[in-house]
Amino acid sequence: MAASASDIRDALSLPAASTSATPAPSKKFPGGARKPEGVSRELFSLIGDAAPSLVPALARPRFKARPAMGKARVRWELREFKHPTRDDGFALQHWEKVSGKREEPKEYPFAKFSRPSTVLEYTDQEYAEWIQGLDHGEWTREETDYLMKLVKEYDARFYVIHDRYEFLNGVTRTIEDLKHRYYGICRKLLRHRPASELGDISEATRQELVQAYSYDRDRELTRKNYVAGLLARTPEQIAEEEMLFLLCKRLEQTERRFAREREDLLRNLAGIDSGLPNLPVDDEPFTALGALPAQSGGAPSASNKRKRKSEAADLDSPSGTPPVAKKINMARHAVAVDDEKHCIIRTDGGSLTVPTTKAAHHPVFLRSSRIPQPKSTNATKIQAALVELGINFTKLVMPTRDTLANLETLFEAAGQLVEAKRALDKIEHEIRVLKAKKGEEDEAEAAVAE
């Protein structure tokens, strides 16, 4: 017989086990909050009071609610509606929700956006006075009435009008002919009708209406021919045009760069960027013309001072004039020979008594930038005469001093030629007038004699 637990406790003198065993207390989370789904028990016990801040981030995503399939289905029905702009009894239909009661056909809600254009009409008198004499080709009164009827019927949609245009025994008309005829009639009526028939409009409003009906048939034909030519291009022609376009753009960029570099060069030569006009100039008077330059560096020596004093004394005395003049002439001759050898042309520097200041500074310039132009009074006629003679005066190959002088002489000669031509025309006109007057007098005398 097996021993029970109570027998073992008696043998070992152990107290008996209590019958009222209390259940183990359940572990409660701080704050009494429930553990959200997706979070482990250990992590939730460590979070503590911060658990509510994580609930929105860990909550399940809310999906779109399922449609209520138990509701009654909506029925749609094809119903007729009225269109106020149609008076031919044509029935139009569209789908609408079926309600409990039967409704009468409603007016079309988008009819307010349908605004038919105003087509001008003419009377028999207006057609005879204003329209019949228009230079629109061979148009009769019956064909003109037929055109105006189609314009009114199809709301001035000329592509539809041209498609439906079938005048009996009439000439084949293009869409440009139809537009030219209709807009010409409208402009004529708007110009000649009194303001009372047009709603008492002002003259400015009348001109705006006339301008609104303007149409140039030749320009429209040219535009369509141009578009047709563009659409008929081959891939090789398109590639060639693109290449020419790129070349034109490259030439424009090169021209702009050349102009910018030329401007920078002129600014540098003029001393604008280098500050040359602001350089200080000594106020000492110039030396005598033809005097030799002083020694470079340091003050002049005593021998030079004595030499200058003796030269000044010789200039004051009549006997000393020939030697000084000879030296001056020799120096001038040497300078002239050197200038001729190196192709140097010296310009007149002005009076020596005038001090050199900033205003008197003459910067260096290129002769090509100061090419003379003809006088403004006869510039157009002189240029036309030179072009007729085949002379290019806008760009000189070598704008030297002699070339510019010859160009000025050419302009003067061309101006004299233009003046002579003007005088000749005047004299010829007077001769023609006198001849005509004399012929009238002879005719009058002959009539009196008869």
Buried (B, 14 or more C-beta within 10 A) or exposed (E): EEEEEEEEEEEEEEEEEEEEEEEEEEEEBEEEBEBBEEBEEEEBEEBEEEBEEBEEEEEEEEEEEEEEEEEEEEEEEEBEBEBEEEEEEEEEEEEBEEEEEEEEEEEBEEBEEEEEEEBBEBEEEBBEEBBEEBEBEEBEEEBBEBBBEBBBEBBBBBEEBBEEBEBEEBEEBEBBBBBBBBBBBBBBBBEEBEEEEBEEBEEEEBEEBBEEBEBEBEEBEEEEEEEEEEEEEEEEEEEEEEEEEEEEEEEEEEEEEEEEEEEEEBEBBBBEEEEBEEEEEEEEEBEEEBEEEEEEEEEEEEEEEEEBEEBEEBBEEEEBEEEBEEBBEEBEEEEEEEEEEEEEEEEEEEEEEEEBEEEEBEEEEEEEEEBEBBEEEBEEBBBEBBEEEEEEBEEBEEBEEEBBEEBBEBBEEBBEBBEEEEEEEEEEEEEEEEEEEEEEEEEEEEEEEE
